[in-house]
Amino acid sequence: MKISHIEHIGIAVPDLEKAIEYYESVLGLKCYKKEVVEDQKVTTAFIQVGDTKIELLEATSPDSTIAKFIEKNGGRGGMHHIAFAIEDGVGNALAEAEEKGVKLIDKAPRGGADGLQIAFLHPKSTEAVLTELCEDPRK
């Protein structure tokens, strides 16, 4: 698998508007896009920092993985995942990871936020860090 860069860092937040306000008013950054991802039961907001994005994630349903993450975290948000841009295709990267014994959450790429094809690797196989593989948007 050929990783070109960190595509984004996903941060779960209990209140998206409050989180955006922090990034904009305290850090001087700008939210450039909000998007609801129905099948993942989240609303996302993106903030660009150099070549990397911050993806803020707010649950739209109490049974979403983000809601469960926040509940496990005592009602607070926190870093949820790190996403790497893959130059040679997410499907190829999944196959390579599986060959190396990595447990997959997604067996095939699927649609994600920001129009990207994505897939997740299970944290039980990735040193406890939920890892997302994304198509390289610069390709």
N, C-alpha and C positions, 0 to 999 in steps of 0.2 A: 504494500500500500504506500502510496506517495502522498504525504501530507504537505500542503503548501503553507498553511498558516493556521492560527487559531481563528476560527470563523466567528465564534461568539462565546460568551460566558453567560449561562442561564442562571438567573437569580429569582427564586420564588419570593413573592411579596404578598402580604395579606391585603394591602390596599394599593392598587396600581397608581391612582392619582397622587397619593401621598408620596410614593416612591419617585414618581416622575418629578414632583415638586422639589424633592431633595436633590436629584441629579441636576436639575436645571438651575434652581436658585442658589444652592450651596456650591456645587462643583462647576457651574457655568457651562454645562453640556446641554444638548438639545435633543429632545425626543423627536425623531423624524417620521415615525410611523407607528400606528397602532393597528392591531389585527386580531380578530377572533378566529381561533382555530377550533372549529366545532368538534372534530373527532378526538381532539386532545382535551377538550373541555377547559380551554384557557383563553384569556385575552393576553396578548403580548404587546409590549412596547419596546421599540428599538432605539438605542442611543449609540452613536458612532464615537469611538475613541481611537484616533489614529487609524490603523488598519483593522482594528478589532471592534466588534459590536458587543454591547451589553444587551441581553434580552431579558426584560422584566416579565415575569409570568404571574398572572393572577387567575385563580380558579374561577370557573363559571358554574361549577357544580360541586356539591360536597363529596361526590364520589370520584372526583378527578385525582390524578396522581399528585398534582400540585397541592390540592386541599389536604390530602393525606400526609404529604411531606411537611406542610406547615403545622398540622396537628401534632405530628411526631416531634416537631421542633418547638413545642410549647406555645404555639400560636404565633411564633415569629417566622419570618422568612429566612432566607440564607442562600448560599450558593447551592444550586441544584445540579448543574452539569457543566461540562466543558465540551465545546464542539470544535472539531477539526475539519478543515476543508480538505477534501480528497481530490487529487488531480486525476487519478486513474479510475474513477467511478466508485460510487458507494457500494454497488453490488459486488464488484471485484474485491473491495476492502472487506466486506462482510465474509465472503468466501475465504479470504486469506486469514482473517481473524479466527473463523471457525476451524480451519485446518490447524491452527496453532493452539486449539483447545479453549478458546475464549467462548464463554456462554453468551449467546445472542438474545436480546429482547426482541428484535425484529429480524425475521429470516430473509426479508427482502426490503428494498428501499420503499419509502412511502412519502406522501406529500407532507411538508411541514410549513412552518411560518416563513414568511418572506419569499414564498414561491420555490423553496429548495426541496430537493429530494433528500431525505434523511433516514437514518437508522441508528438504533441505540445498542450499545454493548452493556451487558449486565455488570453492575459494580462488584459482584462476587468474583469476577474475573479480571477486574481492572484496578486493583489496589484500592477498592472502596470508592472510586470516583465514577459516577454515572458519566459515560462517554458517548457523545453523539458524533456520528460521521455525517458530513454534509457534502453535497456536491459543491465543487469550487465555483462560486458565482462569477469569478473572473474568467471562466472558460467560455 
